[in-house]
Amino acid sequence: MSEERRIDVIVRWLEQNKEVGEKLVSQLNAIKGSLDSLNQTATKMQQTLTESLQSTHDQLKRTKQASEETAETAVKVNRRFESLGRRINKLGWRLSWMAYRLMMMGKIITSWMLKPVRFAIKP
């Protein structure tokens, strides 16, 4: 049986049995109302999920950006500490060289100053 023929048979049967047809129509209308209600609920849930997903995405984006900024700051601080360490190292070498030179100069000056005393003490 073709689909059009089936529809014609159903329509004729409903016309003959109007009470059953009215009950069927009222039940179909109730089902349609329930489906509309479910559709509205599903739409609201979809909107809520979309908003939640968007806010989560935004939060993740901000977290990633803050993490990158923190990493950049850590690299800058690390470089500054490395630079400070090199400066302190150079300063230490300079101070030790200066201390060595001062010690040698003191030794030379002491030796030069004590020469006359040594000469006077020698028999």
C-alpha atoms as one frame of an Amber mdcrd trajectory, in Angstrom:
protein
   0.000   0.000   0.000   1.282   3.430  -0.891   1.606   6.111   1.697  -1.187
   8.256   0.222  -3.544   5.284   0.341  -2.719   4.661   3.988  -3.405   8.315
   4.844  -6.779   8.147   3.034  -7.761   5.027   4.952  -6.822   6.623   8.285
  -8.727   9.833   7.459 -11.889   7.894   6.486 -11.708   5.795   9.658 -11.303
   8.960  11.782 -14.289  10.569  10.056 -16.406   7.520  10.865 -15.238   7.396
  14.503 -15.276  11.089  15.548 -15.030  10.411  19.306 -11.854   8.386  18.867
 -10.545  11.038  16.499 -11.206  13.834  19.037  -9.510  11.859  21.807  -6.583
  11.152  19.495  -6.351  14.855  18.565  -6.483  15.903  22.239  -3.776  13.362
  23.108  -1.654  14.543  20.171  -2.122  18.160  21.304  -1.048  17.153  24.819
   1.996  15.380  23.396   2.744  18.456  21.249   2.536  20.668  24.357   4.868
  18.336  26.244   7.310  18.352  23.325   7.190  22.150  23.166   7.891  22.303
  26.891  10.784  19.869  26.492  12.077  21.916  23.559  12.037  25.084  25.686
  13.796  23.279  28.544  16.395  21.872  26.168  16.939  25.326  24.648  17.440
  26.849  28.121  19.858  24.062  29.047  21.762  24.580  25.814  22.008  28.324
  26.488  23.171  27.669  30.045  25.775  25.174  28.864  26.949  27.551  26.143
  27.327  30.387  28.658  29.096  28.065  31.096  31.428  26.839  28.386  32.161
  30.399  27.286  32.908  31.530  30.840  35.135  28.484  31.385  36.942  29.224
  28.124  37.438  32.850  29.172  38.738  31.760  32.583  41.175  29.320  30.990
  42.332  32.035  28.606  42.938  34.441  31.516  44.746  31.711  33.469  46.969
  30.917  30.495  47.741  34.596  29.993  48.549  35.047  33.694  50.761  31.947
  33.577  52.647  33.313  30.563  53.080  36.682  32.308  54.344  34.916  35.435
  56.786  32.882  33.351  58.046  36.036  31.631  58.466  37.739  35.004  60.332
  34.733  36.369  62.682  34.784  33.371  63.319  38.507  33.857  63.998  38.046
  37.583  66.264  35.079  36.820  68.224  37.158  34.314  68.541  39.984  36.841
  69.859  37.589  39.480  72.326  36.123  36.971  73.484  39.630  36.099  73.789
  40.493  39.776  75.779  37.288  40.363  78.202  38.151  37.562  78.662  41.664
  38.956  79.323  40.323  42.452  81.810  37.815  41.016  83.654  40.565  39.117
  83.619  42.765  42.193  85.080  39.915  44.254  87.926  39.438  41.781  88.603
  43.179  41.744  88.592  43.374  45.534  90.904  40.395  45.860  93.300  41.883
  43.276  93.184  45.211  45.079  93.848  43.502  48.429  96.804  41.622  46.922
  98.263  44.835  45.487  97.804  46.652  48.803  99.519  43.790  50.654 102.432
  43.816  48.217 102.715  47.598  48.456 102.665  47.353  52.266 105.390  44.711
  52.140 107.539  46.859  49.834 106.992  50.004  51.934 107.678  48.132  55.181
 110.821  46.669  53.708 111.935  50.103  52.478 111.198  51.709  55.852 113.010
  49.023  57.831 116.171  49.098  55.676 117.850  51.820  57.761 116.968  50.023
  60.998 118.438  46.769  59.702 121.532  48.607  58.544 121.937  50.212  61.970
 121.503  46.930  63.805 124.032  45.058  61.659 127.515  44.976  63.185
